[in-house]
Amino acid sequence: MRRIFLIIITVIAVLFTQAQNEKQDSSVKELEEVVISASKFPEKKLNVAQRIDVITAKFIIRANAQNTGDLLANTGNVFVQKSQQGGSSPVIRGFEASRVLLVVDGVRMNNLIYRSGHLQNAITVDQNMLESMEVLYGPASTIYGSDALGGVVHFRTKTPKLAEGKTMLVRGNGFARYSSANEEKSIHADLNLGWKKFAWLQSYTFSDFGDVKMGSNYPQKYKGFGSRDSFVAYINGADTVLKNEDNRIQKFSGYKQWDMLQKFLYKQNERINHVLNVQYSNTTNVPRYDRLQDKRDFGGAIGNTFRFAEWYYGPQTRFFSSYDLTILKAGFFDAVSLNLNYQDLTESRYSREFKQYDRLDRRLEKVKVAGFVFDTRKVWKDHELTVGVDGQLNDLTSTASRVNIKTGAASKLDTRYPDGDNNMYNLGVFAQHTYKFSNKKFVLNDGIRVQSIALRSTLVDTALLLQLPYTEIKQNNFTVTGNAGIIYLPKAGTKFSMNLATGFRAPNVDDLSKIFESSTAAQQLVVPNPNIKPEKTFNIDVGLSQNFFGKDVRFEISGFYTWFRDALVKAPFQLNGQDSVNYNGVRSQVLANSNANKAFLYGFSAAVYASFAKHFTFSSTFTLTEGKFETDNTKNSLIYEKQPNGTYSLVSKRVSTKPLDHIPPVFGKTSITYQNKGILGEMYALYNGWKHLDEFNPDGEDNAQYATADGMPGWITLNWRSSYTFKKQLTIQFAVENILDRNYRYFASGFSAPGRNIILAARVAF
């Protein structure tokens, strides 16, 4: 990593001495970018105290990524974890999964079963139909409510285009892509038909991903890391261990995915717009690759026998529909928007242990979510005020069964979530205010939200199977959050910002009621804990953006510190007075979510963007995050001092700290790009630092069993991508990722990244 820093410093020095003053149409970031996610209505990035990154449609096409997770990782600003090829779990400022809010077209994707581990839900949004993505860093609970602790990833899909004249507007796009490392074959087509007041947009994407081949250039000390020498196949009615002819091919990591989008726009008049938005995503079975490499003996300890013959997610479907009404100059308000939405989601898990033919376990979850978002905006003098109300109703049906694959006989099985009624309601009211001082040097952001969240789960057969001491779990939480930020603009191209914000996340059904195996390294069972409380954060961050040489060089740096209170962590627990129970024939330690006394996170990120020489741009990003949680609620943490009279008095508490899970190592990206007319070429490096074993959380989701004996090694990949556009209608893209065929894994991942990968794509537009 030291060499990388020296290279970056050298290049920056060259930029400062050689940068030209001519303006370029380059990738240098501009403060004038317009963002939507900060206040629900268009606002210049210059006037927002919170750090926001905008991923544009041009970058999305240029990145040519496999899914939205790979797209986020390609920015160099967001860390992404993977447990299988069909998964991508964004990590923002040390928060992941249910602590990062996913939003699509203004609607929350997070629901009552978003887990705290690693999620694959982000890949159900088709990146080929995005006009932009906005990433908010830090708490965003004022605008979005629960779950936005680490930040928000806001996916904004394309809008149908109306005809400007009297004739009908016809536009379309399509592409075909092939990738060598996983033999990916993807095709996409979209068509826009527009008239004066009505427009229709339709898109389809299909991807076939084969098994991923990892790199051959192993870390020096860890030859063969992650290689797959053998696998289990069901042959002639029996599980058989077969030799993997190429141990760098990650057998059973492939899957297929379909994505569809349809939008209808009706422009009633110059003030009123109606949009109907329908999205659908589906997959084949997605193998859980990390679990398929787990080994243990039949007593439950780590051994040399494959634990699972089968472990896969069933088809994951996401149906989304919404109706948007936008009215400009609606009486007192300058703008009013109403969104009514409905989501229908299905996910399932199938697992069968090696040579256990009578127990193919299936756990199926069906989630239905209905919601609304109503926002208003008023502008007067130097003030802008957004006031809104939003609500959602979540409903879950959880079922499970165990099937004998030879006879077809089915039997009862404990469900992943309560097998009775599961409902979660939330209702929130917020106000977000911006004041632009008359001297044009200061901007104030402030806001407040009042939120109510209620949850109820009932257990029927599962309570009996596990002998739980309760059959109903209920919670009602009421929370007030807010933010206040100040921006100082001393001159054009310079921005100082400081932002204070509180965040919260109310426990959902996954936190309160889930029953599952937490780890296969040391057998553990997570059980419900009805007494947990909402997680709360208080965050301060500061930022500086500075242009040099006009707009040719831009430097950005931001730092944050987050106080995390009542943080949910998995901790030893007792079920019916016992700290271990028999589960699936194995003695398992009992764990449950509990609110840690204290936790804290801090870190910083820096970036430079520059135009130098003619047609060349340079960018480099770097992010560091640290996180610990503290415990002082045990007897051993108390320190007593003997007094002269022979008695002892408490003088202090010994506070022990442990690493928080989900904290990524240092990571970043450095890139040099050439762009001239229809030609584009980019050489870039992606890099991650070491994550040593003593920095792993042993009871969380850091997955030490999939790392080396010393932790997860650092890595650097060298990559190249290029494209040539013929008359704006045909674009040929060629890329070589991981040119040096480096063998590596992202931290907390049980799945190795692709080795050398040649990508070829052809895009057409009309």
N, C-alpha and C positions, 0 to 999 in steps of 0.2 A: 504493500500500500504506500510505503514511503516514496517509491519511484513514481507512483501516480501523482502524488502531491507535487513533487519536483517538476514533473512535466507540466502540470497545470500552472504552477507559478511561473515557469519559463514562458509558456505561451501567453499568459496574461501580460507579462512584461513586454513581450513583443507587440501585443495588441495596443498597449498604451503608447508605445513609441511609433508604431507604424499605421495606426488606424487612420482612415481617411474620413474627411468631413462630408463626402458625398452621401446622399440618402439612398438607401437600398430598400428594395422590396424583399426584406429578409425575415428571419425568424426572431429577431431581437424583440423582446417583449415590450409592449406599450402599456402605459398607465391608462390610456384612453379606451382600452377594451371595455365593452359593455357586458355586465354580468346580470343574471336573473336571480340566482339562488340566494343572494344576500338579503333581499327585501321583497321577493316575489314579483317585482316589477323591474323593468330595465333601469340599470344604474351604472354609472361609470366606475370602473375598478378604482380609479383615483380617489373616490369618495367613500370607500369601504375600508374600515380599520382592520377587519379580519383578513388573514391571508387567504387568497383564492387563486387557484390555477385554472386556466381555461385551455382545454384541449380542443382545438379547432377541427373542422371537417377536413381541411387540407392536411393536417398532421395525421388524422385517422387514416386517410388514404395512403399517405406516405409510409406510415408505420406498417401497413399491410399485415396487421396482427391476426392471430388465430381466433382470439376472443377478447372480450373487454378486459379481462384480467391481464393478459399479455400486453394489451394496449396501455394499461395503467403502468405496468412495470417498465415499459419502453420509454416512459417520460423521464425516468430517473428520479422521480420525486415521491413515488408511492411504492412501498414494499408489498409483494404479493406472495402468499404461501400456497403450496399445492400438495395435496395428499394423493392426487391422481390426475391424469391428463384432463379429465372432465371436471376440473375444479379450479377455482382461483379465488383466494380470500384476501382482499385488500387490508393492509395494516396502515393506519394513520396515527402518527404520534404515539405509538405503542398500544393503540387500541385496535381491536379486530372484531370481526363477526358481528354479534348483536350490539357491540359498542360503537359501531360505525353505521351510520344511517345511509341506506341506498334509496334513492328517489328516482322515479322515472316520470317525466312530463308532469312534475309537480305533485306526484302521488307517492306516499310511502310504500316501499316494498317490504320493509321489515314487518314481520307478523309475530303471532304469539308463540311460534316454535323456532324462531331464529335463535340458534344456539351460541354459546360463548366460545366454542371451539373454533373449527375452521368451516367456512361456508363455501358452497359452489353456486349460490343463487345469482351472483353477478353475471355469470356467463349466459343466463337466459335472456339477456338484452342483446339484440343484434347490433354489433358495432358498425355494421355496414349501412345502417339506417339512422345513424346519429348525425345531427348537424353540429353538436358540440357536447362536451362533458365539462362539468365544473366541479372542482374539488375544493371544499372548504376545510381548512385546517383548524382544529380546536373546537370547543363546545359550540353547538349551534341550536341549543334547545329553545332559545327565545323564538326562533322562526319555526322550528320543526318538531319541538316537543321531545319525547323520550327517545333514547338510543343514540342521539348525536353527541356522544362524549368525545370521541377522537376527531370526528368531523363528518362530512357529508360527501357522498359521491352522487352527483345529480346528472342523470342521463337525459338528454334532450333530443328527441327524435325529430326527423325532418318534417316540415310543414308543407302541405300541398300548395302549389303555386297557381295563382289565377292568371288568366290571359290579360295582357296589358291593353290590347286593342280589341277589335271586334272578332278577329279570327280565333279559333281554338288553339290553345297552347299544348303542344305535345313534347314531352321530354322523357328521356329514359336513360338508364345506366345498366351495365352488366359487367360481370367479370368471371373469369375462371382462374383458379390458383392451384398449384401443385407444390408440395413441400416434401423433400426427400427423407428427412429424419423420421417422419411418421407416415410417409406415403399419403399425406393429406390430399384430398381432392374436394375442392369447394367450388360451388357455382352460385351466382347471385344475379337477380334481375329485378329492376323496379321501373315502374311506369307512372308518369304524372300526366293527367289530362285536365286542362284548365279552361274554364270559360270565364265570362265576365264576373259572375257572382258565385259560381260553383266550381270546385276542384276536387279531384279524386286521385289518391296516391296509393299504389299497391306495390308490395315488395315480397320476394321469396328468397331465402338463402338455404342451401343444403350443404352440409359438410360431412365427409367421411374420413375419420381419423383412424389410422392404423396404429399398431404397437410402436412405441417410441424407442429409438435407438440412442443410448447414451454415448458420451464421448469416450475416447480411448486414452486420452492424456490424463492419467490419474494423478491426484496429489502425491507428491514424492513418498510420503510416509505411509500412504494408504492404498497400495496397489489393489485393484479389484473392488474398490469401494462401491457398493451399490449394485455390483454385477449379479446377474440371475443365472445360477448354474443349473437349476432344475425347477420344475413346476409340476403341479398336480393336474391330471386329466382324468375324466370319467370314461373308462373304456370297458366295453363288454360287461357293464353292470358293476364295476369296481373302480375305486380310486387308485390311480397308478401314478407313481412319481417318474417323470420322464426327464431326460437330459435336455437342457436347452442348447441347441446346436450353436447358437451365437449368444454368449452370456451377456452381451451388451444390449440385447433386445429385451425390453421390459414386457414380457408376455402378459397378455390380457390387460392392456392399458388402452386399447382402442375403443371407439364408440362412434355413433352417428348423431347428428343434430339437425333439426328443421326449425326455421324461424320464419314467421309471417307477420306482416304489418299492413293494415289498411286504415286510411284516414279519409274522411269526408269533410270538406270545408264549405260552409255556406256563408257568404258575406251579405248580410241582410241590407246593410247600407254602410256609409262611411264610418259609422260609430259602432255597429253591432256585428260581431262575428260568432258563428257557431262551428264547433269542431267535434266530430265523432271519431274516436280513436280506438282501434281494436288491434291487439297484439296477441300472438300465440307462439309458444316455444315448446318443443318436445324433443326428447332424446330416446335412443335405445337404452338398454341396460348399460350402466357406467361402472366398470369394475373398480372396486376400492383397492387400488394397487398396493398401498402400504400394508393393509391387513393380509393380503395374499402372500406376503413374504414373511409373516410372523411364524416363529417356530417355538415349540415347547414340548415337554414330555407329557404324558397322560396324567401326571400328578399335578400339573398346573405350573411347574417351574419352567424356566427357559431351557430348551433342549434342542435337539436336532431334527425333530419331526415337525412337518408343516402342521400348523394348527387348523387352518381352514382349507377346505377343498373348493369352496365357493364363498365369495363375499362381493356383492355388487349392489349398487343403487338401481332400483327399478326405473322405468321411464319417468323422467321428471318433467311435468307439464306445468306451464304457466299461461293462464288465460287472463287477459287484462282488457278492460273496456272502460272508457270514460267519455263523458260529455262535457265540453268546455263552452262556457258563455262568457264573452268579453264585451263590455260596454264602455265606451269612452264618453266623457262628459255626461255622467249619469247623475243629473241633479247637483247635489252638493259636492259629489265626488268627481275627481278628474278621471278615475278609472275604477271599474268594478269587474271582478272575475269570479265565476262560480264553476266549480268542478264537482261532478257527481261520478263516482267510480265504483267498479266492482272487480274483484280478483278471485279466481278459482285456481287453486294450486294442489298438485298431487306429488307426493314423494314417498318412496318406500325403500326398505332395506331388506336384502335377502342374504342369509349366511348359513353355511353348513360346515361343520367341523369335519376334519379328515376321517374318512371311513365311518362316519355317523350317518348312515343312509336313512335312518328313521327320523331325522331332525333337520329338515330344511326349514329354517325359521324365516317367516315373513312378517314384517311390521310395516303397516301402511298408514299414512297420514293424509287426510283430506282437509284442506283449509279453505274457508270462504271468508272474504273480507269485503265489506261494504263501507264506503266512506264518502265524505264531502269536504270540500275546502272552499271557503268564501273569503275573499280578500278585497279590501278597498284601499284606494290611494287618494290622498289630498295633498296638493302643493299650494303653498301660499308664501309669498315673499321668499325668504331664504330657508324655509322649512319644507320638509317632505315627511309625511306621516302615512304609514301603512298599518291598517288595523284589520285583523282577520280572526276567523273562528274556524276550527276544523274538528272533525270527529271520525272515529272508525269503530266498527263492530267486527270482531274476529270470532269465528266459530271453527272448532276443530273436532273431527271424528277420528279416533285412533283405534285401529284394530290390529290383531295379530293372530297368527296360526302357525302350527308346526305340522309339516307334511312328511310322510314316509315316501321317498322318491321311488321306491320299488313297488309299494302297494297302493299308493295314492291316499292312504288313510290320513285324516287330519285330526288334530287334537288342540286343546286350548294352550295358549301361551300368554305370558304376561306382556302387556302392551308397553310401548316405549313411553307413552303419555297416558294419563288417566283414561280409562275406557268408558267413562260416562260422559256427561255434558262438560264441555270446555268452552268458556266464553271469556272474552276480554273486551272491555269498552274503554275508549278514551275520548275525552272532550277537552279542548283547549281554546283559550282566548289570548291573543297577543297584540302588542303594539310595538312597532319599530319606527324610530324617529331619526331623521337626519337634519342637522342644522349646518348650513354653509355660512360661515361668518362673512360679514360684508367686506372685510379686508382681503378675502379670497385666499388667506393663508392658513386658516383653520377650518376643520370639519369635525363635527361632533356626531357620533353614532350612539344611540341609547335605545334600550327596549326592555320589555317585561312580558312574561307569559304566566298565566295561571292555568294549571293542568290538573285534571281529575282522571284517574285510571282505576278501574275496578276489574277484578278477575275472580272467576269461580270455576273450580274443577271438581268433579266427582269420580270416585273410584268404585268399581263394582267387583268384577272377578279378579282383577289385578291385586286389589287389597287383600283378597283371600289367599291368592297364590303366594304372596310374599309376606303374609301375616302382618300387614301394616296396621298401626294402632289408630288409624283414622280413615274415613271414607270421603271426606270433603275438605277442600282447601279453598279458602277465600281471602281476598285482600282488597282493601280500598285505600288508595294513596292520593294525597292532595299535595301538590308541589308548586312553589313559586320560583321562577328563575329569571335571570336578567343579564344584560350586558351593557357595558359603557366603554366607548373607545374615542380616542382623540387622534386626529391626523394633523400634521404640521407640514405645510407646503411652502418652504422658504423661497423657492424659485422653480421655474419650469424644469421638470425632469428629476426633481428631488422630492421624496416623500418619507417622512418619519411617522410611525404609527405606534400607538400603545393601546392594547385592548384588554379589558377585564370581562370575564364571562363565567357564568355558572352553568353547569349542565346536570342532567339527571337521567337515570334509566330505571324505570320501574321493572321489578321482576316480572317475567312472563311465564307461561306454562312450562317452557323448557327449563327455566331456572328453578321454579318451585316444585315441579312435579315429575321431572324426567327420571326414568330408571334405565341405566345403561352401564356397560363395562367401560371404565375410563382408560384402562391401560392394559396392554398385554405383556409388558415387561414384568411388572409385579401386579398380580391379579387384584383388581379393585372394582368395586361395585358402587355406583353413585345412586343414592336414594333420595326421595323428596325431603325437603326441610320447609315446613309451612311458615317458619318464623323469620325468614329473611326480610330485609328492608330494601328500599330503593338505593341504588348507588348514586353518589353525588360528587361533583367535581367543582373546584374553583380554579380558574386558569388565568394566568397573566402571560401575554406575549407582546413582544416588541419587534418592530421591523424597520428596515431602512432600504429604500430603493433609490438608486442614484445613476443618472445618465452622465456619460463622459463623451467628449468629442461630439457634441450635438446629441444625436440619438444612435451613434454608431456602437457605443459600448454601454452596457447596462449591468449594474451590479446589484444583487439583492441578498439580504441576510435577514433572518428572523430567528428569534429564540423564544422558548416558552418554559414555563414551570407550572405543573398541575398538581394541586392537592386533591387526592382521591380519597374520599371518605365512604365508609361502609362498602368498600370494594368487595365484590363477591369472588371468593376463591374456594376451591375444593379443599376440604380439611377433614381430618378423621372425625367420625360420627358414630353414634350408637343407634342400632335398630333393635327395639325391644330389649335394651340393656346389653346388647352384644356388639363388640367392635368388629366382628367378622361373621360371615354367614356362608352357607353352601349355596352356590349359584352356578347353574349349568354343570353340576358335578365337581366343582372346584371350590375350595375354601377361599373366600375373597374378603379383603379388607373393606370395611364400610366407609364410604366418603359421602359428604353432602356439601352443597353450597353453604357458605357462611360468610357473614360480613366481617372482613378483617378490620382491625382497629383503624389503621391508617395505611395509606400508600401514597407514593409521590412519583412523578415522572418529570423529566426535564430533557431538553435537547435543543439543537439548533440545526438550521439548514442554510446553505449558502449557494448562490448560483451566479454565473456570469454569462451574458449573452452579448455577442459582438459581431459587427460587420467589419471585415478587414480585407484589404486589397479589393479587387472588383469581383463580385459574384461569390465571394467566400463568406461564410459565417461560422462562428465558433460558439459552443455552449458547453458549460460544465456545471454539474450539480453535486452536492454532497450533503448527506443527512446523518446526524448522530442522535440516538435516543437512549436514555437510561431510565430504569424504573425499578422500584423496590416497594415491598410492603412491610410494615412494622407490626410486631406483636408484642404486647406487654401484659397479657391477661393471664399469665400462668404464675404459680407460686414461685417458681424458680427465677422469675424475673425481678423479684423484690430483693433489695439490698438493705440489710439492717446493720446498724452500728451500735456497739456496746457502749452504754453510758456509764459515768463514774459510779452511779448507784447500783450497778449490776444489771440493770434492765437493758433491753434492746429497743431501739426505735427505728422506724423506716426512714431512710435518708434519700433513697432514689429507687427508680425502677430501671432495671436493665432492659433496654429495648433491643430486641433482636431483629435483624432484617433478612429478608429472603428476596431473591429476584422475582419480579413479576413475570408471568409468562406473556408471550406475544411481543416481547421487546426485540426488534430486529437488530442485527449488527449494523455497523456503519455501511452505507451503500450510496451509490450515485452513478452518474453517467457523464462521459465526455465525448464530444462530437465535433467534427469539422465537416461542413457541407459546402458543396459547389452547386450553384444553380444559375443557368443561363438559358433563356428562352425555354425550349422544351426539354433540356437536359438537366437531370438532377443526380448527384452522387453524394453519398454520405459515408464516411468512415467513423465508427463510434465504438466506444468501449463501455461495457456495463461491469460494475464491480460490487462485491460484497466483502466485508471484513470477516475476521474470525469471530465465532461465537463459542467460547470455551465452555467446558462442561459445568464449571462452577457458576456460570452465568445462566444456566438453565433452571427453570422452576420444576422441581421433581414431582410435584403433585398437580401440575397444570397440563397445558397442551403443547409443550415444547418438544415432545417426542424425542427424547434423548436416545431411545432405542433404535432410531433410524439415522443417528449420527455416528461418528467414529468414537473411539474410546476417549478421545480428547475433546470432542465437541464437533461442531460443523466448521470445516475448513473455509477460509476465505478464497475468493476466486476472482479472476478477471477474464472476460471474453472480448475478443476482437471481432467486429462485425462490419459488413459492407452491404449497402443497398443502393440501387440506382434505378432510374426510370427514364424513358424517352417518350415524349408525346408527339404524335403526328397530327397536326392541324386540329388540336383540341378534341379530337374524336376517338383516337386510339392511343392508349398508353401501354407500353410494355414495361413491366417491372421485373428486375432481377436482383436477388439478394443472396448473400452467403452469411449466415449467422454462425457464430462460434467457429470462426475460421481455423483456429488452432485445435479444434476438437477436444476442448477442455471437458473433463469429467467433473461435474459439480452438482450440488443440490442447494436449493434455497433453505435457509434456516427453518426448522420445524416441519420440513417436508419429508415424507417417506417415499418420494418419487424423484428420480434423477432427471435433470433437465436434458433436452435434446443435445446430441453431439453436433458435429458439423452438419449444417442444414442448408440445402440449396433450395431457394424459393423462386418460382417463375409464375408470373401472373400477367394476364392480358385484360385490359379494361376498355370498354367502349362507352361512349356517351353521345347522345343526339338530342 
